């Protein structure tokens, strides 16, 4: 039995066309926060670290959902973290790399204040590490309103799964599925103890709609699993009587990260990347105000029940329009990667 109302789609998208998971404006960086997923199999010691663009659409980032959301972003989603900070929120980020976390925290602290951003180096796909992250976030933020599971990888490899190494497949599944599960588990643990609501957002990607993802079959299969995971967790929250936590999904479309560009090696891939991909800053500017509005908009005013939300950046109509424009006028040709004449 589910305690959440049926999922509400904020924007319709076509995940079969949206071929990349959203990472960050700085693709190798990783978000910090409670319950994050890492992209490498090498364990690291947990190390707490501190340091001494205008949004578009109908939800201005500075006003949507009020101020001071306490937010966790996994795998240093730099563009996401910056927009949350710009809105006046407090943010925890994480990465497997202590150097990357320290660098990101120092840079963001200089711009937004050392009290606004904290970071910790953990590999949340490893047993016990997501708990370290969750406890760190709870201690630093006081409460966690929003938790974004942003990590994802295809091991930076595009090709038939039959030609993948066992290690590559293990890394993909560990990061995209196990890491998300561990983070959800720990985020729920922390949020259920709060007197306020907590909202967990899982970032999906190509394959989430069940359509084939040739050349990154394992990645697509892991992203397909997130919708089922969200529904199951929602049902389990009802079974446990946890009414102050909700599970949501985010669909970023195609984002110009290293992960996406690593696959820009065929004419078809180049065509769709140029037609549909957008920079991380633009995607974050769309997603963040809508994420921040969910703590208010997801509450049923009559019953107080929380409803699940699916926020999508690349709509099917937008994708089809841009492809048609490209075919008819040549628009966006070579925008990101050179194409043969």
C-alpha positions in Angstrom: 0.0 0.0 0.0 1.4 3.4 -1.0 1.2 6.5 1.1 2.0 8.7 -1.8 -0.5 10.0 -4.4 0.1 9.1 -8.0 3.1 10.6 -9.7 2.6 14.1 -11.2 4.7 14.9 -14.3 5.9 18.5 -14.2 7.0 18.4 -17.8 6.6 15.6 -20.3 9.9 14.3 -21.8 11.1 11.6 -24.1 13.8 9.7 -22.3 14.5 7.6 -25.3 15.9 10.7 -26.9 17.4 12.2 -23.8 20.6 10.2 -23.8 22.6 11.5 -20.9 22.5 11.5 -17.1 23.0 14.9 -15.5 26.3 15.4 -13.6 27.6 18.9 -13.3 28.9 21.9 -15.1 32.3 20.6 -14.3 31.8 17.0 -15.5 34.5 15.4 -13.3 33.2 17.0 -10.1 30.9 15.2 -7.8 28.0 16.5 -5.6 28.3 16.5 -1.8 25.6 15.5 0.5 23.9 13.0 2.5 23.2 9.8 0.6 25.3 10.2 -2.5 26.5 7.7 -5.1 30.0 7.4 -6.3 31.3 6.4 -9.7 34.4 4.4 -8.8 34.9 1.1 -7.1 37.9 2.3 -5.0 36.9 2.9 -1.3 38.0 6.0 0.4 38.1 7.2 4.0 35.4 9.6 4.9 36.8 13.1 5.3 34.6 16.0 6.3 35.7 19.2 4.6 34.7 22.8 5.1 36.1 26.1 3.8 36.9 29.2 5.5 23.1 32.2 -14.2 19.8 33.5 -14.0 17.1 30.8 -14.2 14.4 30.8 -16.8 10.7 29.8 -16.9 7.9 30.7 -14.6 9.7 29.8 -11.4 12.4 32.3 -10.5 15.1 30.6 -8.6 15.2 33.2 -5.8 11.5 32.9 -5.0 10.3 29.3 -5.9 9.6 27.4 -2.8 10.9 30.0 -0.3 14.4 30.2 1.0 16.8 28.1 3.1 16.2 24.6 1.7 18.7 22.3 3.3 20.0 20.3 0.4 22.3 17.3 -0.4 23.6 16.8 -3.9 25.6 13.7 -4.7 28.6 13.5 -7.0 29.3 17.3 -6.9 26.6 18.4 -9.3 28.3 21.8 -9.5 25.6 23.5 -11.6 22.9 22.2 -9.3 24.8 23.2 -6.1 25.4 26.7 -7.4 21.8 27.3 -8.2 20.7 26.1 -4.8 23.2 28.3 -3.2 22.2 31.2 -5.3 18.7 30.8 -4.0 19.9 31.2 -0.5 20.0 27.5 0.5 22.6 25.5 2.4 24.2 22.6 0.6 26.2 19.5 1.3 28.2 18.0 -1.6 30.3 14.8 -1.8 32.8 13.0 -4.0 35.1 10.1 -3.8 38.0 12.5 -4.2 39.0 14.6 -1.2 40.9 17.0 -3.4 37.8 17.6 -5.6 35.6 18.1 -2.6 38.0 20.5 -1.0 38.4 22.5 -4.2 34.7 22.7 -4.8 33.9 23.7 -1.2 36.6 26.4 -1.2 35.4 27.9 -4.5 31.7 27.9 -3.5 32.5 29.2 0.0 34.3 32.1 -1.5 31.2 33.1 -3.5 28.4 32.1 -1.2 29.9 32.0 2.3 31.6 29.2 4.3 28.5 28.6 6.3 26.4 27.8 3.2 28.4 24.9 1.7 30.0 21.8 3.3 31.5 18.8 1.8 32.7 15.3 2.6 34.8 12.7 0.7 33.0 9.4 0.6 32.3 6.5 -1.8 28.6 6.0 -1.1 28.4 2.8 -3.3 30.5 1.2 -0.5 28.8 -0.3 2.6 28.7 2.3 5.4 29.8 5.3 3.4 26.3 6.6 2.6 25.6 6.5 6.3 28.7 8.6 7.0 27.5 11.1 4.4 23.9 11.2 5.8 25.2 11.7 9.4 27.6 14.4 8.2 24.7 16.2 6.3 22.4 16.0 9.3 25.0 17.4 11.6 26.0 20.2 9.3 22.5 21.2 8.1 20.4 20.4 11.1 17.8 18.8 8.8 17.7 17.6 5.2 14.8 19.0 3.1 16.1 17.8 -0.3 18.4 15.0 -1.3 19.4 14.6 -4.9 20.9 11.3 -6.1 22.8 12.7 -9.0 25.6 10.2 -9.5 25.7 8.1 -12.6 28.2 6.5 -15.0 28.5 4.3 -18.0 32.2 3.9 -17.2 33.0 6.4 -20.0 32.6 3.6 -22.5 30.2 3.3 -25.5 29.9 0.0 -27.2 28.2 -3.4 -27.1 27.7 -4.8 -23.6 29.1 -8.1 -24.9 32.5 -6.3 -25.3 32.5 -4.7 -21.9 34.7 -5.9 -19.1 33.3 -7.3 -15.9 34.9 -4.4 -14.0 33.1 -1.8 -16.2 29.7 -3.5 -15.7 30.3 -3.8 -12.0 31.2 -0.1 -11.8 28.0 1.0 -13.7 25.7 -1.1 -11.6 27.4 -0.2 -8.3 27.2 3.5 -9.0 23.8 3.7 -10.7 21.8 1.2 -8.7 23.5 0.2 -5.4 24.8 3.7 -4.7 21.3 5.1 -5.2 19.7 2.4 -3.0 22.2 3.0 -0.2 21.6 6.7 -0.4 17.8 6.4 -0.4 18.1 4.1 2.6 20.2 6.6 4.6 18.2 9.6 3.5 15.0 8.0 4.7 16.7 7.1 8.0 17.6 10.7 8.6 14.4 12.3 7.2 12.0 10.1 9.0 13.4 11.3 12.3 12.7 15.0 11.4 9.6 16.9 12.3 9.7 18.4 8.8 9.2 16.8 5.4 12.0 15.3 3.4 12.2 14.8 -0.4 14.5 12.4 -2.3 15.1 12.9 -6.0 16.6 10.2 -8.2 18.1 11.4 -11.4 17.2 9.1 -14.3 18.6 9.2 -17.9 18.5 7.4 -21.2 16.6 4.1 -20.9 14.3 5.3 -18.2 11.3 4.9 -20.5 12.2 1.3 -21.4 13.3 2.0 -24.9 16.6 0.4 -26.1 19.9 2.1 -25.4 22.4 0.5 -27.8 26.1 1.1 -27.1 25.2 1.7 -23.4 22.8 -1.1 -22.6 24.0 -1.5 -19.0 23.5 2.2 -18.3 20.0 2.2 -19.8 19.0 -0.8 -17.7 20.1 0.8 -14.5 18.2 4.0 -15.2 15.1 2.0 -16.1 15.3 0.5 -12.6 14.9 3.9 -10.8 11.2 4.3 -11.6 10.5 0.9 -10.1 12.7 1.6 -7.1 10.8 4.9 -6.5 7.4 3.2 -6.6 8.6 0.4 -4.4 10.1 2.7 -1.8 6.9 4.8 -1.8 4.9 1.7 -1.1 7.3 0.7 1.7 7.1 4.2 3.2 3.3 3.6 3.5 3.9 0.2 5.1 6.2 1.7 7.6 3.9 4.6 8.3 6.5 7.1 7.2 4.4 10.1 6.0 7.0 12.9 6.0 9.2 11.5 3.2 8.5 11.4 -0.6 10.5 9.9 -3.5 10.6 11.8 -6.8 12.3 11.5 -10.2 14.3 14.0 -12.3 14.9 13.7 -16.0 17.7 16.1 -17.2 17.6 15.3 -20.9 20.9 15.4 -22.8 23.6 17.4 -21.0 27.0 18.4 -22.4 29.1 16.6 -19.9 32.2 14.4 -20.4 30.0 11.4 -20.1 27.9 12.4 -23.0 30.7 13.7 -25.2 32.6 10.4 -24.7 29.9 8.9 -27.0 30.1 11.5 -29.7 31.9 9.2 -32.1 29.3 8.3 -34.6 27.3 10.4 -37.1 24.0 9.6 -35.3 25.3 10.4 -31.9 26.7 13.7 -33.2 23.4 14.6 -34.8 21.4 14.1 -31.7 23.9 15.7 -29.4 23.9 18.9 -31.5 20.1 18.8 -31.9 19.2 18.2 -28.3 22.0 18.7 -25.8 22.2 21.7 -23.5 24.8 22.9 -21.0 24.5 21.8 -17.3 23.9 25.4 -16.3 20.8 25.7 -18.4 19.5 22.3 -17.2 20.1 23.3 -13.6 18.4 26.7 -14.1 15.3 24.8 -15.1 15.4 22.0 -12.6 16.4 23.8 -9.4 13.4 26.2 -9.0 11.0 23.3 -9.6 12.8 21.1 -7.2 12.7 23.8 -4.5 8.9 24.2 -5.1 8.2 20.5 -4.5 8.2 20.7 -0.6 5.2 23.0 -0.9 3.5 21.8 -4.1 3.6 18.1 -3.3 1.5 18.4 -0.1 -2.2 17.7 -0.4 -3.9 20.7 1.3 -6.8 18.5 2.5 -5.0 15.3 3.8 -1.4 16.5 4.2 -0.3 13.5 2.1 2.8 13.9 -0.1 2.6 13.2 -3.8 5.5 12.0 -6.0 6.7 14.3 -8.7 8.5 13.7 -12.0 10.3 16.8 -13.2 11.5 16.7 -16.9 13.7 19.1 -18.7 13.5 17.9 -22.3 9.9 17.5 -23.4 8.9 15.3 -26.3 7.4 18.2 -28.2 10.6 20.3 -27.7 12.8 17.4 -28.9 10.7 16.8 -32.0 10.6 20.5 -32.8 14.4 20.8 -32.6 15.0 17.7 -34.7 12.5 18.9 -37.3 14.2 22.3 -37.3 17.5 20.7 -37.9 16.3 18.6 -40.8 14.5 21.5 -42.4 16.9 24.4 -41.8 20.2 22.9 -40.5 19.7 24.6 -37.2 22.2 23.6 -34.4 24.4 21.6 -36.8 27.8 21.5 -35.3 26.7 23.3 -32.2 28.7 21.1 -29.9 30.7 18.7 -32.0 31.8 18.9 -35.7 29.7 16.9 -38.2 30.6 15.8 -41.6 29.1 17.9 -44.4 
